[in-house]
Amino acid sequence: MAEALQEAGFATTNVDYPSQSGKIEEIAPIAVGLGLHDCRETGATRIHFVTHSLGGILLRYQNKQAPIPDLGRVVMLGPPNQGSELIDKTRDWPGFEMLSGDAGAELGTDANSMPSRLGPVDFELGVIAGTGTINVIASAMLPDPDDGKVSVASTRVDGMDDFLLVGNSHRYITRSEVVIRNTESFLKNGWFLDGDKASLTE
């Protein structure tokens, strides 16, 4: 994804963050702050984000706490914007915290979950959701269609500008050629490609 966006003319930075080492309120300022710092160091005056999974919730949380003045367009890949039913069903299982961490535990679908408290987005947003899975056990606990971690319905959020379905799993959605070219399209133009929407959603 980063290489493709660089070839398309974007300066990029990849931010790695400790997704299992704290709550969303602790991780978000670190992850989002690093991305903003690295981009501003290049002289960028408009900063786009491409997020995967929890990353979308971190960005929404941080922007709500401290609105980002130079925030550009955002593409979220497989985001649990309404939480994940998988969290609801497994949070009481032995070993849950070891696998999902404190941040993961906040991603349920109940009214007190972090996604439920964030409200509509107020920035340009395109959401790409997957319908493939490599985890049939997890998928069996999710409403169809799903990507093995998040149901398609849960990726949607009020205020988004465009939406695309692809046949990828949660884990591999970032590597899809369809996802990459549509991410580039949204960052440049504010919309996904009609040809891909027609072929993948009918």
N, C-alpha and C positions, 0 to 999 in steps of 0.2 A: 504493500500500500504506500509506504513512504517513498520508495523508489519511483513508483508510477506518478505520484504527485509531484515529486521533484522534476521528473521529465516533463510534466505539464506546466512547470514554471513556478511551483510553490516551494518556498523554503520550509523544511519540516524539522520537527524535533519529536523523538519518541520518549514518552515519559513512563518509567516503570515505578510502581508504587506498591507498598506493602499492604495488599488488599485484605490480609487476614490478621493484621496487627493492631487493629483499633476500630472504633466506631466511625461511621460516616463523617461525623462532625470533626473527627481528628484527622482522617485521611484526606478529606476533600481539600483543605487549604494547602496541604503539602503537594498533592498531585496536580491540582489546577495551578497553584502558584508556581511550580517548577515549569510547567508549560508556558505560562505567561512570561516568566522571566527569560527563558531561553529565546522565545520569539521576539520579545522586546529588545533583547541584546542585538538582534539582527537589524534593528531599525524599523521593524514592522509597525504599522499604524492600525492595521485591521487584522485580527487574529481569529482564524477559523479553528474549529475542533472536530476531530473524528474520534468518536468514542466507541468502546466495545463493552457491552454488558454493564457492570457496575459503574464504569467510567461515566456513563450518561447521567446516572444519579448523582455522582460526585460533582459534575459540572452544574447540574440543576441546583443542588444544594448550595454550592459555593456562590453561584451567581445570585441566588436569592439573599444570601447573607450579606454579600458585598458586590453589587452589580458591577459587571466588567465593562468599562466604558468603551474599550476597543474590541469588544466581542463581535465577530463577523458571523458567518454561517456555521451551522453545526450539522453533522451527520452522525446519527446514533445507530450502531449495529447491534441488533439483539438486545435492546435496553429493557430492563424490567420497570417500565414507566408506571405500571399499575401494580408493581410487586410481582412475585412469582408464587403460584399455587404450590409449587414444589417445596418452598420454604414452609408454607402452612402445614404441609403433611409430614415433614421430616424434622422440624425443629426440636421435637421431643425425643428423637432417636439418640441412642448412645453414640458418642463421637461426633455429633453434629457440629459442635463448636470448633473441633479440631479441623474439620473439613471446610466449613463456611466462614468461621471467624465471627467477630462481633458485628461487622458490617453486613455480612450475609444474613444474620439473624434479624436485621432491620428491614429486610426486603419482602416481608409478607404482604398479604393483600388486605389486611384489616385496616380499619380507620386510623389506628395509631401507628401504622407502619410509616417509615420515612417517605416512600413514594406517594402515599396517600396525603401526606401533609404538605407536599411541595406545590400543589396547584398547577394551573396552566403554565406553559412556557411563554416567554415574552421576547424570544429571539427567533431568527429564521432557522427552522429545523426541518430536516428530512430524516425519516425513520426507515430503516431497512430491516425487515424481519425474515427469519428463516423458517422453512417448513420441513427441513430434513432432520434426521437424528441418527446418532450413533449409540444412543443409550435408550434401548427399548423399555427398560424398567422405569426410568425417569419419565419418559414420554407417556407411559401408561397412567401416570399420576397427574398428567396435565391435560387440559381441554385441547382437543384437536382444532386446528393444526398447531404444531409447536416445533421448536428446534432442539428439544431435548433438555432445555433448561427453563425456557420462558414460552408461554403460549403467545401466539400471534396477537390475540386480543389485548394481552397485557403490555405489548410494546407501544401501543398507541397512547397519545396524550393530547389533551386539548391545547390548541394553539399551533400544532405542527402544520407545516406548509405542504408537505408531500409525503407519500408513503409507497413503499415498494416491497413486494414479496419475492423471495428467491428460494431456490430449492436446497439451501445449504444448512448445515447443522450449526449450533451455537459456537462450537469450538473453531470451525473452519470458515466461518462467514467472512472473516477479514481477508482471506486469500482468494476469494472468488473474482474472476475476471469481470463478471457482470456487476458485482458489488463495487469493484475498483473504478470501473468506467462511470458508474452512476454516482459514486461519491465525487469524482472529478466534476461531473456535470452539475451537481447541486452546488458545490463550492464555487463554481464559476458563474452559474446562471440562476440558481435558486430553484431548480426543478430536476426531477429524474427524467430519463429518456423515455419517451412515449412508446417506442418500439419494444423496450424491455418490459414495460408495465403491461402492454397488451399481450405479450407472449407468455408472461409468467403468472398472470392473474386470471386468465379466462379458463 
